[in-house]
Amino acid sequence: MKTIAGLVLGTALVAVAAPALAQDYGSFPGYTLRVKLIGGAQYEPLYAEIPKWEAATGAKVEILSRKNHFELDKEIKQDIAAGTLDWCVGSNHTSFAPQYGDIYADLNTLIAPEVIADFVPLVIGHSTVNGRLVQLPRHSDVSNFFYQKSLYEDDARKAAFKEKYGYDLAPPETWAQVKDQAIFFAAPPDFYGFQFVGKDEAITGRFYEMLVAEGGQMFDDNWVPTFNSEAGVAALQFFVDLYAAKAVPAGVPNYTWDDTGLGFGSGSVAMDLDWGGWSSYFNDPANSKVAGNVGLVRAPKGSSGKRTGWSGSHSFSITENCDNKDAAASFLTFLTSYDNQMVEARKGLLPTRAKVWGDAIAEFEAAGNSFNAEVMKTFQTSMAEDAFTPPLLPEWIEVSNVLWPKLQAAVVGDMSAKDALDAAQVEAAAIMHDAGYN
């Protein structure tokens, strides 16, 4: 299987009508590439670029699915069970990839080495499972903290907050301050101080990073789950207390990522822990009621002094069953190219090619776009100093699937935080034992 040669500058392989691309992506006339992609507001701008690849190669792309990642994950597992992996390219994620076994091809044999070399080495490492590069990273994520600036500039609010809590109202540096401020700002049912995702691996990851910030860990050195520690209870109690205080919307147990992003953009939430990909949406007056009023700081610290910083990378993979791996490799190379990472960086998504970071910041500053420049600088610092991934092991999602319903039960008051974590620990320990870890 040949690799897609990386850097033929100024060449277009196609008829006169095709857009001139800076790279030779090969020729696949008449071929239809079947793909399954993650959908959602921050992911769509990239897909508008796909016709350029089609014109340059003569191929067509058939998008079979365009779902949020949790639903896409379920669909892929159904395909595995049914033996219907009859498509070529799928959206993937560094947290999800280890569970899929050998369904995805090793990209080291398909993507040109000079292409891979352009990516941040740490992100390539996170994209590698058992020595196989099973995904090409599209963009990275790390949690950071958005807030409505006007709330912190109101003299009456500042005075009332200082009188009640004894310290100045300012963008929060700690999660204890977030809790105070969320309760202070909340005026349900019209306005809420905070929000959080409340189901699927989304809440597992949020709990995990809070656990780390509180000084805890998911597993001990022998891979026995230890999240039901004192630190774990404190991490979960943060969510429980805010829900009980009605400082967050009543629907948060069913929230995933689009819900929190759209919620903050609606202007009905004071503070939001979220991903860089939402920043452009938040500051777009055509879509967001908080445009021009968005502040951003690094994620707050837990009681251990460590910031939350759940991180990972969205990516693309090629199935082993793909009937044209050359075309699929060309498509992955195109989707993650310098030009397309700049397209995504302009929307606030965090690049995985090292050069794009500096070029995107320089472009924003030259255009006088101080907001986007500050977004990129803040997230760049967080990626360098705060970011950590969940355990990159095949059982992560399986453990998550026994943990998140218990987290959800604690949030809505059906179980205490300690009882919920103890119950989940028993099930998670059984999963790890059955997998041969202890």
Beta strands, then each sheet from edge to edge (+ up, - down):
strand 1: 32-38
strand 2: 60-67
strand 3: 89-93
strand 4: 128-129
strand 5: 132-133
strand 6: 136-142
strand 7: 144-148
strand 8: 271-274
strand 9: 294-298
strand 10: 311-318
sheet 1: 2+ 1+ 3+ 10- 6+
sheet 2: 4+ 5-
sheet 3: 8+ 7- 9+
end
